Amino acid sequence: MTSQGKKLPDSEEFKSCCSNFYADDVVRRILGDSFHPGGEKLTEDLLNMVNACEADRVLDVAAGQGTSSILAAQKFGCHVTALDLSAENLGRAKRRAGELGVGHLIETRVSDAEHIPFDDASFDIVLCECAFCVFPDKTRAAAEMFRVLKPGGRLALSDMTISTGELPEDLDTLLMRVACIADAVTPKRLMELFEAAGFSSLRLGDASWGLVEMVEGIRGRLLAVELASKIGKLDLGGMDIEEGKRMAVSATEAIGKGVVSYDTLTGVADKGAGS
């Protein structure tokens, strides 16, 4: 149940819903090439914050169609494993990586952040962008990210946050939960979750500029999708564009009031001597 008492699907049903949502052709038209605020610029900033380099093995959690994985391979020379629940998205990621000449640096694996299918201490960096807030079991997801990092491995995360424990009712919907807003936590809670998982040297940064740009872009693309539908060039498959426009307006207002923001979080997997 949400804070307003609306019933949500169970965690496995929700994760499937979320995966299918981001694989949908119409959704990709609306969200654009990058599924997270700040786009490739913020991804590059994040990887610079954790000093990514050619020697690093990177796990990109909830990688979507692999935009960030490809950037990490192209600009930093990292070996990247893209993890996502959507085989369709990962197939697109692998094809695009091959077309761009970095297919040899990128592997894909269908799975989710609560059950990462790799041994302990397998990676140097865990990258996760605008996805942590949609994980039903955030405590377990943070623990899994810590587990698969080598001692001294680095966390590079960006995510939606909210200033209080509740959202305005018009944003507390299943669609907004899938779209990385309605199940966001406060910045303090975000840090607490990763601190409890074992991370140290946690640093929080404000990247709300990327959120403003993304919402404005979505509003423009919603109008383009609506026009394409009206002239018979696009089948919306039952998607309610008017609802999408209303929620985009509400999201813009919430950002302006500081209710919703977008933050970066970096940290170190301090596993102690002898780990």
C-alpha positions as CSV (number, residue, x, y, z in Angstrom):
1,M,0.0,0.0,0.0
2,T,1.1,3.6,-0.6
3,S,1.0,6.3,2.0
4,Q,-2.5,7.2,0.6
5,G,-3.7,3.6,0.9
6,K,-3.7,2.6,-2.8
7,K,-2.9,-1.0,-3.4
8,L,0.3,-1.6,-5.4
9,P,1.3,-4.9,-7.0
10,D,3.7,-7.3,-5.2
11,S,7.4,-6.9,-5.7
12,E,7.9,-9.4,-8.5
13,E,4.8,-8.1,-10.4
14,F,6.1,-4.6,-10.0
15,K,9.6,-5.4,-11.2
16,S,8.1,-7.0,-14.3
17,C,5.9,-4.0,-14.8
18,C,8.8,-1.7,-14.5
19,S,11.0,-3.7,-16.9
20,N,8.2,-3.8,-19.5
21,F,7.5,-0.1,-19.1
22,Y,11.1,0.9,-20.0
23,A,11.2,-1.6,-22.9
24,D,8.0,-0.1,-24.5
25,D,8.6,1.7,-27.8
26,V,6.3,4.6,-27.0
27,V,7.9,5.1,-23.6
28,R,11.3,5.2,-25.2
29,R,10.1,7.9,-27.6
30,I,8.9,9.9,-24.6
31,L,12.0,9.4,-22.4
32,G,14.5,9.9,-25.2
33,D,17.9,8.2,-25.5
34,S,18.8,8.3,-21.8
35,F,16.4,7.0,-19.2
36,H,17.8,9.2,-16.4
37,P,18.2,12.9,-15.5
38,G,21.4,14.5,-16.6
39,G,21.9,12.1,-19.4
40,E,25.4,11.2,-20.5
41,K,26.9,14.3,-19.0
42,L,25.9,13.2,-15.5
43,T,27.0,9.6,-16.1
44,E,30.5,11.0,-17.1
45,D,30.5,13.2,-14.0
46,L,29.7,10.2,-11.8
47,L,32.4,8.0,-13.3
48,N,34.9,10.8,-12.9
49,M,33.9,11.2,-9.2
50,V,34.9,7.6,-8.6
51,N,38.1,7.8,-10.8
52,A,37.0,5.2,-13.3
53,C,39.7,3.8,-15.5
54,E,40.6,1.0,-18.0
55,A,41.5,-1.4,-15.2
56,D,38.0,-1.2,-13.7
57,R,35.3,-3.8,-14.0
58,V,32.0,-2.0,-13.8
59,L,28.5,-3.4,-13.0
60,D,25.8,-1.2,-14.4
61,V,22.7,-2.0,-12.4
62,A,19.3,-1.5,-14.1
63,A,21.3,-0.7,-17.3
64,G,18.3,-0.3,-19.5
65,Q,19.4,-0.1,-23.2
66,G,23.0,0.4,-22.1
67,T,23.7,4.1,-22.8
68,S,25.7,4.4,-19.6
69,S,27.5,1.1,-20.1
70,I,28.6,2.1,-23.6
71,L,29.8,5.5,-22.3
72,A,31.9,3.8,-19.5
73,A,33.5,1.6,-22.2
74,Q,34.0,4.3,-24.8
75,K,35.3,7.2,-22.6
76,F,36.9,5.3,-19.7
77,G,37.9,2.0,-21.3
78,C,36.1,0.0,-18.5
79,H,34.9,-3.6,-18.9
80,V,31.2,-3.3,-18.1
81,T,28.5,-5.8,-17.2
82,A,25.1,-4.4,-18.0
83,L,22.4,-5.9,-15.6
84,D,18.7,-5.5,-16.3
85,L,15.5,-7.3,-16.1
86,S,14.6,-6.7,-19.8
87,A,16.3,-9.0,-22.2
88,E,14.9,-6.8,-25.0
89,N,16.7,-3.7,-23.6
90,L,20.0,-5.7,-23.1
91,G,19.8,-6.9,-26.7
92,R,19.6,-3.4,-27.9
93,A,22.5,-2.5,-25.7
94,K,24.7,-5.3,-27.0
95,R,23.9,-4.5,-30.7
96,R,24.6,-0.8,-30.2
97,A,27.8,-1.5,-28.4
98,G,28.9,-3.7,-31.3
99,E,28.0,-0.9,-33.8
100,L,30.1,1.6,-31.8
101,G,33.1,-0.7,-31.6
102,V,33.0,-1.5,-27.8
103,G,31.1,-4.8,-28.0
104,H,34.2,-6.6,-26.6
105,L,34.1,-4.5,-23.5
106,I,30.4,-5.1,-22.6
107,E,28.6,-8.2,-21.3
108,T,25.0,-8.4,-20.5
109,R,23.0,-10.3,-17.8
110,V,19.3,-10.6,-17.2
111,S,18.7,-10.2,-13.5
112,D,17.7,-7.6,-10.9
113,A,19.5,-5.7,-8.1
114,E,18.1,-7.7,-5.3
115,H,19.6,-10.9,-6.6
116,I,22.8,-10.0,-8.4
117,P,24.1,-13.2,-10.0
118,F,27.8,-12.7,-9.3
119,D,30.3,-13.8,-6.7
120,D,31.4,-11.6,-3.8
121,A,34.1,-9.0,-4.7
122,S,33.6,-9.3,-8.5
123,F,33.6,-5.6,-9.4
124,D,35.5,-2.4,-8.9
125,I,32.6,0.0,-9.5
126,V,28.8,-0.4,-9.2
127,L,27.0,2.2,-11.3
128,C,23.2,2.7,-10.7
129,E,21.3,5.6,-12.2
130,C,17.7,6.6,-11.5
131,A,16.7,3.1,-10.6
132,F,17.4,2.5,-6.9
133,C,14.1,4.2,-5.9
134,V,12.1,1.7,-7.9
135,F,13.6,-1.4,-6.2
136,P,11.0,-2.8,-3.8
137,D,13.6,-4.1,-1.3
138,K,16.1,-1.2,-1.1
139,T,17.9,-2.7,1.9
140,R,18.7,-5.9,0.1
141,A,19.6,-4.0,-3.1
142,A,22.2,-1.8,-1.3
143,A,23.6,-4.9,0.5
144,E,23.9,-6.7,-2.9
145,M,25.8,-3.8,-4.4
146,F,28.2,-3.8,-1.4
147,R,28.6,-7.6,-1.6
148,V,29.7,-7.7,-5.3
149,L,32.3,-4.9,-4.9
150,K,35.9,-5.6,-4.1
151,P,37.4,-4.2,-0.9
152,G,37.8,-0.5,-1.7
153,G,35.4,-0.8,-4.6
154,R,33.3,2.3,-5.4
155,L,29.6,3.2,-5.6
156,A,28.5,5.6,-8.3
157,L,24.8,6.2,-7.9
158,S,22.3,8.9,-8.9
159,D,18.6,8.8,-7.9
160,M,15.4,10.7,-7.3
161,T,14.9,11.9,-3.8
162,I,12.1,13.7,-1.9
163,S,12.2,16.3,0.8
164,T,9.6,14.6,3.1
165,G,8.3,11.1,3.6
166,E,5.3,11.6,1.4
167,L,4.6,12.9,-2.1
168,P,1.6,15.0,-3.2
169,E,-1.3,12.6,-3.8
170,D,-1.4,13.2,-7.6
171,L,2.2,12.0,-7.9
172,D,1.8,8.9,-5.6
173,T,0.6,6.5,-8.4
174,L,1.9,3.3,-9.9
175,L,3.0,5.1,-13.1
176,M,5.0,7.6,-11.1
177,R,6.5,4.8,-9.0
178,V,7.7,3.1,-12.1
179,A,8.9,6.5,-13.5
180,C,11.3,6.9,-10.5
181,I,9.3,9.4,-8.4
182,A,6.6,7.9,-6.2
183,D,8.8,5.4,-4.3
184,A,11.8,7.8,-3.8
185,V,13.3,8.3,-0.3
186,T,14.7,11.3,1.4
187,P,18.4,12.1,0.9
188,K,19.1,11.3,4.5
189,R,17.4,7.9,4.1
190,L,19.3,7.2,0.9
191,M,22.6,7.7,2.8
192,E,21.4,5.6,5.7
193,L,20.6,2.6,3.5
194,F,24.1,2.6,2.0
195,E,25.8,3.2,5.3
196,A,23.9,0.3,6.8
197,A,25.1,-1.9,3.9
198,G,28.7,-1.1,4.8
199,F,29.7,1.8,2.6
200,S,31.9,4.5,3.9
201,S,33.1,7.9,2.7
202,L,29.6,8.6,1.4
203,R,29.2,11.9,-0.4
204,L,25.8,13.3,-1.6
205,G,25.6,15.9,-4.4
206,D,22.8,17.9,-5.9
207,A,22.1,17.2,-9.6
208,S,18.6,18.6,-9.9
209,W,19.6,20.5,-13.0
210,G,19.4,17.2,-14.8
211,L,15.9,16.6,-13.5
212,V,14.6,19.9,-14.7
213,E,16.0,19.3,-18.2
214,M,14.6,15.8,-18.3
215,V,11.0,16.8,-17.3
216,E,11.0,19.7,-19.8
217,G,12.2,17.3,-22.5
218,I,9.5,14.8,-21.6
219,R,6.8,17.4,-21.8
220,G,8.0,18.4,-25.3
221,R,8.2,14.7,-26.5
222,L,4.7,14.0,-25.1
223,L,3.3,16.7,-27.4
224,A,5.2,15.2,-30.3
225,V,3.9,11.7,-29.5
226,E,0.4,13.0,-29.2
227,L,0.6,14.7,-32.6
228,A,2.0,11.5,-34.2
229,S,-0.9,9.6,-32.7
230,K,-3.5,12.1,-34.0
231,I,-2.2,11.9,-37.6
232,G,-2.1,8.1,-37.5
233,K,1.7,7.8,-37.4
234,L,1.9,6.1,-34.0
235,D,-0.2,3.6,-32.0
236,L,-0.1,4.6,-28.3
237,G,-1.2,1.1,-27.3
238,G,-3.7,2.5,-24.7
239,M,-1.3,5.0,-23.1
240,D,-3.1,8.0,-21.7
241,I,-1.2,11.0,-23.0
242,E,-3.4,13.5,-21.1
243,E,-2.5,11.8,-17.8
244,G,1.1,11.9,-18.7
245,K,0.9,15.6,-19.4
246,R,-0.8,16.3,-16.1
247,M,1.8,14.3,-14.2
248,A,4.6,16.2,-16.0
249,V,3.1,19.5,-14.9
250,S,2.8,18.2,-11.3
251,A,6.3,16.9,-11.4
252,T,7.6,20.3,-12.6
253,E,5.8,22.0,-9.8
254,A,7.1,19.6,-7.2
255,I,10.7,20.2,-8.5
256,G,10.2,23.9,-8.3
257,K,9.0,23.7,-4.7
258,G,12.0,21.5,-3.7
259,V,9.7,18.5,-2.9
260,V,11.4,16.4,-5.6
261,S,15.1,16.5,-6.4
262,Y,17.9,14.5,-8.0
263,D,21.1,13.6,-6.2
264,T,24.3,11.8,-6.7
265,L,25.8,9.4,-4.1
266,T,29.3,8.0,-4.1
267,G,31.0,5.8,-1.5
268,V,33.6,3.2,-0.8
269,A,33.1,-0.5,0.0
270,D,35.2,-0.5,3.2
271,K,35.4,-4.2,4.0
272,G,38.2,-3.9,6.5
273,A,41.6,-5.4,6.7
274,G,41.9,-9.0,5.4
275,S,38.7,-8.8,3.3
